Structures are given as C-alpha cells and as structure tokens.
Amino acid sequence: MNSREVVLGRIRDAITLAPAREGEIPRNYRTGRTMSDGELIDLFVDRLVDYKAHVHHCAATEIAEAVTGIVREHGLHTLGIPAGLDRSWVAGFDGTLVVDSPDVPAPELENLDAVVTGSKVSCAETGTIFLDAGPSQGRRALTLVPDTHICVVYRSSVEVGVPEAIAKLTPERPTTMISGPSATSDIELERVEGVHGPRNLHVVIVDG
C-alpha cells in the first residue's frame, strides 16, 4: 500500500465514523448593535485612516467633483472604470478613460493609473469595504492590479459589524474585502505596501 492509498483510506474511515450531520449549523453571532449615524461613520473613518486609506466626504451631487479632485491632486491620467459605473461620477475627468471588459487582459490593467468603483457594503468596526463584482464594481482584477483605487461608499451602506455586513452579501457572488491599501508584514513586522494590490486607497464617503 502506497502513501496515497493510506491517506485516502483514512479519509474514508473518517467519513464512515463521522457522517455529516444534517440541518443548519447554529451561527450565534453578536448582532443587533446600534450606533448613531455620526458614531458609525466616525468609527469607520477611524479604522480606514488607521489602515492608511485616504478618506474624502461629499454629497451625492458632488461625487464627480470629489473624484476629479483626487485625480488632479495625484496626477492620474489614465482611469479605469467598470462597464456599469455611473458615468456622472467621472464626468469631470479629462484624461484617458478605459471601460473595463472581459476582453481586456488582466496584465494590461497595469497601464491604468487608477480605477474608480462603487461598493456593496462596508463594516465600520473593521474598516472593511466589501465588493461583490456588481455593475459598479467590476471584476476582481480591476481593483487589484492598478496602483490606485478610488472607491465610492454611501453612508447608508455602512454596517456596524462583520455579521451585519455579511448578511447583505449574496454567497454565490465573488466577494473582495478591502481593509486599506494592499500591505503585508515580514517576520520582523516590517510593513510593506503594494504587494498584492493597490498601494493607494481613496474612499469617498457619500451622504445618503
């Protein structure tokens, strides 16, 4: 008997001895917590800033102005957007606008200076933004390859905790969780940014 047969035999024995139990698994997560709108957004912003994200506030009618301000301040000339993004958000952009599609090879996304997307839901407690590849968010590669991500978050989509945020997602959809710019640490806890995603995250928090 070789090693493969030994491993498979042990798996068969484990399944026989402990068959899967039917029924729902209890998920007794802590939910139902409440905060005032001001406290909720203050907590969210505090977490974002701690993760070294740049935070901007604007009214619903000022999204284009906010995006244009970020683009001009940082000298971004080539902007990528998902096909379903509200075009009014980039109405003030006068550079090269690239509308993403499955036909665009992922490596070519490196040619974009930045990408602008919406978001599905956010968690204030962890400062996490959830994307689910919806029309305003696009495919996962679009937000992981370019150096800068400008993400629009409506205040009404911010939840207190992770359980509340997860409840707003559809399990069958691909989910990307963003907690600040891409970063990692080595064994000596030296922080390195931009390893597996954008080095710069701008979060535009919109009233409404």
N, C-alpha and C positions, 0 to 999 in steps of 0.2 A: 504494500500500500504506500503510495507516494504522499507528499505533503498536501497536495491539492485534495486528494480523497479524504485525508484526515480532517481538514478544515470543513469540507462540505458535510462530512459525517457528523461533526459536532453541531453544525447549524441545523441539520435535520433532527438531531436529538433534541436540541433546544426548542425547536418549533413543536415537536411532539409533546414534550414535557410541559410547555407553557404556551398553549394555543392563545391566539389573540382573543381578547375579551371584546364582546360586542357591546354596543352602547356608547354614549358620549362620555368623553373624559371631562371631569369637572374642571372648570377654569375659574377658580375663585380669585380673580384679580381684584386689586383695590380700584374701585371706580366710584363715580358719583361725587368726586371732589369739585368744589366750586371756587371760583375767584372772580373778583370784579374784572371788567374788561381791561382797566388800567393795570391791575396787578398781573394779569395774564400776559399782556404784551411786554410789560417791564421784565418779567421773568424770561420770556422768550428772547428778548433783546440781550439781556444779561448773558444768557447761555451762548448766543451767537457771537457776541463780542469776545467772550472767553475763548471761543474756538477760532478767533482771529478773522471772523467774517466782517464785511463792511455792511452796515445797516443804513437804509435810507427810508424815509417816511414820505408818503404823498397821498393826495386824494385820488379817487378813481378817475377824475378827469385830468390828472397830472402825470399819468404813467409814462407817456411819451417824453415829457419834459425830464422826468427823473432818469429814464434810460439814456436819453441824449446827453444829459449832464455827466453821467458815468462814462459814457463812450468818449466824450470830448476830453474829460479830465485825464483819462488814461491813454489817450492817443490810439484808440481802437478803430481800425479802418475796415476790417472785414468781419461782418457779423452773420452768424448762422441762426436760423430760426426753424422751428418745426412747421410743417405744412399747415397745421391747424391753428397757429398762433394768431391772435387778434392783431391784424396789421396796424391798427391805430397805435399800438404800443411802440412801434418803431417808425412812426410817421415822421419824426424829426431827424432820422438818421440819413446822412447824405453820402455815406461810403458805399462799399460793395455789400449788397445783401444777398446771402445764399440761402435758398429754401431747401431744407434737407429732404431727402427721399431715400428709399432703399437702394436706389441705383447709384448713390454716392458711396464709394468705398470708404470704409472707416478710416484707413490711413490718411485719406485726403482731408479729413476733418481737422488735421493738424495745421492746415493752412488758414483756419479761422482764428482771428484774434480773440473772439468771444462768441458766446451763444446766449440767447435770451429765451427763457422758457417760463411757463406758469408752474403751478404746483397743485397737488391734490389735497394734502392736509399736512399740518405741522404739529409738533409736540413741544409745548413751552418748557416742560420740566427738563427735557434733554437737549433742547435746541435743535431738534432734528426735523428736516423737511423731507416729506415723502413724495416721490414721483411715481406714477403708475403707467407711464407711457401713453397717457391720454393725448388728445389732439393738440393741446397747448404745450405738451412736454416732449413729445417725440420719442425716438428710440434711445435706449440707454447710452449708446456710444456717443450720441450728440452732446451729452452733458459730462462725459468722462474724458474725452480727447482734447477739446480746446483748452487753452490756458486759463481762460476767464469764463465764469458762469454768472450771468445776471438772472436771478430768479425772483419772479413776482409772487408774493404771498398775500392773500387777502386776510385781513384780521379775522373775519368770520370763519376762516378755515383752520384757525389755531385752536387746538385742544389742550387740556391741562396735562394729561399723562399719556404714556405709550398705549395702554389698553383702549383709551378713548380714540386715539388716532388710528390704531389698527382696525377698530370697528368700522371706520369709514372707508376702508380699502376692500377691494374685491380680490379674494385669494387667487383667482385664476389669472390675474393681471401681473406682469413683471413689475416688481417694486424696487426702486432705488432709494436708499436712505442717505441723506446728506446731513452731516453734522460738521459744518465748517469746511474750509478748503481741504484738499487731499493732504494727508500727513501720516507719518509713521514715526516710530522711535526705535533706535538700535538698543543693544543690550545695556548701554550706559545712559539710556533715556535721553539721548540727543535727538531733538525733534527735527525731522526732515520733511519739507513740504513739497508737494507736486510729484509724488512718487507714482501714484496710480490714478491721477485725475487732475482737475484744475487747481492751480496754485492760488487763485483768487476767486473768492465768492462774494458777490454783492447781492444782498437781499433787499428787495424793495417791498416794504410793508404798506399795503394799501388799505385805507379806511373803507369799510364796507364788508 
